[in-house]
Structures are given as C-alpha cells and as structure tokens.
Amino acid sequence: MRGMRVRFAGAEDVESVIDLGARMHALSRFECVGYERAKVRRVLHHAVGNPAYMLAVAEASDGVMAGFHLANMDRYFFSDS
C-alpha cells in the first residue's frame, strides 16, 4: 500500500476542494453555519498562486483527494518584527 501524496493545489483542484470541504463542513461543529460554495470558490481562486496563501491537497494512491490545507501567511503571532 502506498501512502498519501501531498502537493500544491492548482486552479484545476478548486471544484474538488469545494466538494470535499462541503462534506467536511457537514460533519463539523460548524454545520449550523452555512457553507457558501461561491464564497469558498472566490477564496480558493484568490489563494491559488498567491504568495500570501498556501493551498495544498492530499491524494490517496488512487488519485482521489483525501484532504486539503489552506493557510494564509501573516505576521508572526509571537513578534512585531
């Protein structure tokens, strides 16, 4: 059995991330808050290729997306330098 492959996401991954995010949202403590696919789409398209963001996807050995991570780079939380 091979492990997961993690890679940077591209524009071609946005719809799959939205779909997986909807499934994850439905199982989370935030399920009572709406999942706005259009807003998620805008954020993801803004993040792809933007050096202030990092969007990565994890794929199972069969190529099926198993997870994702979205990060927004900002100032250090521990320093003003």
C-alpha positions as CSV (number, residue, x, y, z in Angstrom):
1,M,0.0,0.0,0.0
2,R,1.4,3.4,-1.0
3,G,1.0,6.5,1.2
4,M,-0.6,9.8,0.5
5,R,0.8,12.3,-1.9
6,V,0.7,16.0,-0.8
7,R,1.1,18.7,-3.4
8,F,0.4,22.3,-4.0
9,A,-3.1,22.8,-5.5
10,G,-3.9,24.4,-8.8
11,A,-6.9,26.1,-10.3
12,E,-8.0,22.6,-11.6
13,D,-8.4,21.4,-8.0
14,V,-10.7,24.2,-6.8
15,E,-14.0,22.3,-7.5
16,S,-12.8,19.1,-5.8
17,V,-11.7,21.1,-2.8
18,I,-15.1,22.8,-2.6
19,D,-16.9,19.4,-2.8
20,L,-14.6,17.9,-0.1
21,G,-15.0,21.0,2.0
22,A,-18.7,20.7,1.9
23,R,-18.6,17.1,3.1
24,M,-16.1,18.0,5.9
25,H,-18.3,21.0,6.9
26,A,-21.4,18.8,7.2
27,L,-19.5,16.7,9.8
28,S,-18.1,19.5,11.7
29,R,-19.2,21.6,14.7
30,F,-19.8,24.4,12.1
31,E,-22.6,22.6,10.3
32,C,-25.1,25.1,11.7
33,V,-23.3,27.8,9.8
34,G,-24.0,28.0,6.1
35,Y,-21.4,26.6,3.6
36,E,-21.3,29.2,0.8
37,R,-19.8,27.5,-2.2
38,A,-19.5,30.8,-4.1
39,K,-17.5,32.4,-1.3
40,V,-15.3,29.3,-0.9
41,R,-14.7,29.4,-4.7
42,R,-13.7,33.1,-4.6
43,V,-11.3,32.5,-1.7
44,L,-9.7,29.4,-3.3
45,H,-9.2,31.1,-6.7
46,H,-7.6,34.1,-4.8
47,A,-5.3,31.7,-2.9
48,V,-4.0,29.7,-5.9
49,G,-0.8,31.2,-7.0
50,N,-0.9,33.9,-4.4
51,P,2.3,34.0,-2.4
52,A,0.4,35.1,0.7
53,Y,-1.5,31.8,0.7
54,M,-0.7,28.1,0.6
55,L,-3.3,25.7,-0.7
56,A,-2.2,22.0,-0.7
57,V,-4.1,18.8,-1.4
58,A,-3.5,15.3,-0.2
59,E,-4.3,12.4,-2.6
60,A,-4.7,8.7,-1.9
61,S,-2.7,6.3,-4.1
62,D,-5.7,6.0,-6.4
63,G,-5.6,9.8,-7.0
64,V,-8.8,10.6,-5.0
65,M,-8.5,13.8,-3.0
66,A,-8.4,12.8,0.7
67,G,-7.8,16.2,2.3
68,F,-6.6,19.8,1.8
69,H,-5.0,22.6,3.8
70,L,-5.4,26.3,3.3
71,A,-3.1,28.7,5.0
72,N,-2.8,32.5,4.9
73,M,0.6,33.9,5.6
74,D,0.5,36.8,8.0
75,R,2.7,38.5,10.6
76,Y,4.3,36.4,13.2
77,F,1.9,35.8,16.1
78,F,4.8,36.0,18.5
79,S,6.6,39.1,17.3
80,D,6.2,42.5,15.7
81,S,9.4,42.3,13.7
